[in-house]
Amino acid sequence: MSDQDTNSRSKGMELFELTPIAVGGDPVSMENKTWLTRQEHFEAVRYWNRTIEIQRKAALEKAGRNGE
């Protein structure tokens, strides 16, 4: 990340990966990153945690059905 990117953010903002690495997001692409307020960051993390949990449960259920 360039100094300009770092210095242009507002105080209290957090850099967030739009698509988490755990689900295929690019860890280095600036196109996969955005600045969020702390509250926005909390909301985005909650969203991705729920989404990933739903995907895990669906995969486990599918694996269970295939094992029958």
SEPAKE-740821 format. One record per residue (C-alpha): residue number from 0; x, y, z. Coordinates in steps of 0.05 Angstrom, whole numbers, plus 32768, in hexadecimal, padded with zeros to 4 digits. Example, Ala and Ser with C-alpha at 12.3 -4.5 7.8 and 13.67 -1.06 7.14 Angstrom:
BEGIN
[0; [80F6; 7FA6; 809C]] [1; [8111; 7FEB; 808F]] 
This chain:
BEGIN
[0; [8000; 8000; 8000]] [1; [801C; 8044; 7FEF]] [2; [8027; 807C; 8021]] [3; [7FF2; 80A4; 7FFC]] [4; [7FBE; 806D; 8008]] [5; [7FD0; 806A; 8051]] [6; [7FD2; 80B5; 805B]] [7; [7F91; 80C2; 8035]] [8; [7F66; 809B; 8066]] [9; [7F40; 80BE; 809C]] [10; [7F53; 80B2; 80E4]] [11; [7F2B; 8078; 8101]] [12; [7F22; 8055; 80BF]] [13; [7F36; 800C; 80B5]] [14; [7F4E; 7FEA; 8076]] [15; [7F1F; 7FB1; 8065]] [16; [7F22; 7F7A; 8031]] [17; [7EE1; 7F7A; 8009]] [18; [7EE7; 7F30; 7FFC]] [19; [7F0D; 7F0D; 8034]] [20; [7F49; 7EE2; 8023]] [21; [7F25; 7EA6; 8042]] [22; [7EF2; 7EA8; 800A]] [23; [7F21; 7EB9; 7FD0]] [24; [7F2F; 7F03; 7FD9]] [25; [7F71; 7F1E; 7FBF]] [26; [7F9B; 7F31; 7FFC]] [27; [7FC6; 7F64; 7FD5]] [28; [7F97; 7F83; 7FA3]] [29; [7F81; 7FCA; 7FB5]] [30; [7F41; 7FBC; 7F8E]] [31; [7F2F; 7F8B; 7FC6]] [32; [7F39; 7FBF; 7FFD]] [33; [7F12; 7FFA; 8017]] [34; [7F14; 8029; 8052]] [35; [7EDB; 801F; 8084]] [36; [7EC7; 8041; 80C4]] [37; [7ECD; 8017; 8102]] [38; [7E81; 800B; 8103]] [39; [7E81; 7FF9; 80B8]] [40; [7EBB; 7FCA; 80C6]] [41; [7E94; 7FA7; 80FE]] [42; [7E58; 7F9F; 80D0]] [43; [7E81; 7F84; 8096]] [44; [7EA5; 7F52; 80C3]] [45; [7E62; 7F3A; 80DF]] [46; [7E47; 7F32; 8098]] [47; [7E83; 7F09; 8081]] [48; [7E83; 7EDF; 80C0]] [49; [7E39; 7ECD; 80B5]] [50; [7E45; 7EC0; 806B]] [51; [7E80; 7E92; 8077]] [52; [7E5B; 7E6D; 80AE]] [53; [7E20; 7E60; 807F]] [54; [7E4F; 7E47; 8049]] [55; [7E72; 7E18; 807A]] [56; [7E30; 7DFC; 8093]] [57; [7E18; 7DF1; 804C]] [58; [7E59; 7DCD; 803A]] [59; [7E54; 7DA0; 8078]] [60; [7E0B; 7D8F; 8068]] [61; [7E1D; 7D7F; 8020]] [62; [7E58; 7D54; 8037]] [63; [7E29; 7D30; 8067]] [64; [7DF6; 7D22; 8030]] [65; [7E2D; 7D08; 8001]] [66; [7E45; 7CD9; 8037]] [67; [7E02; 7CB5; 803E]] 
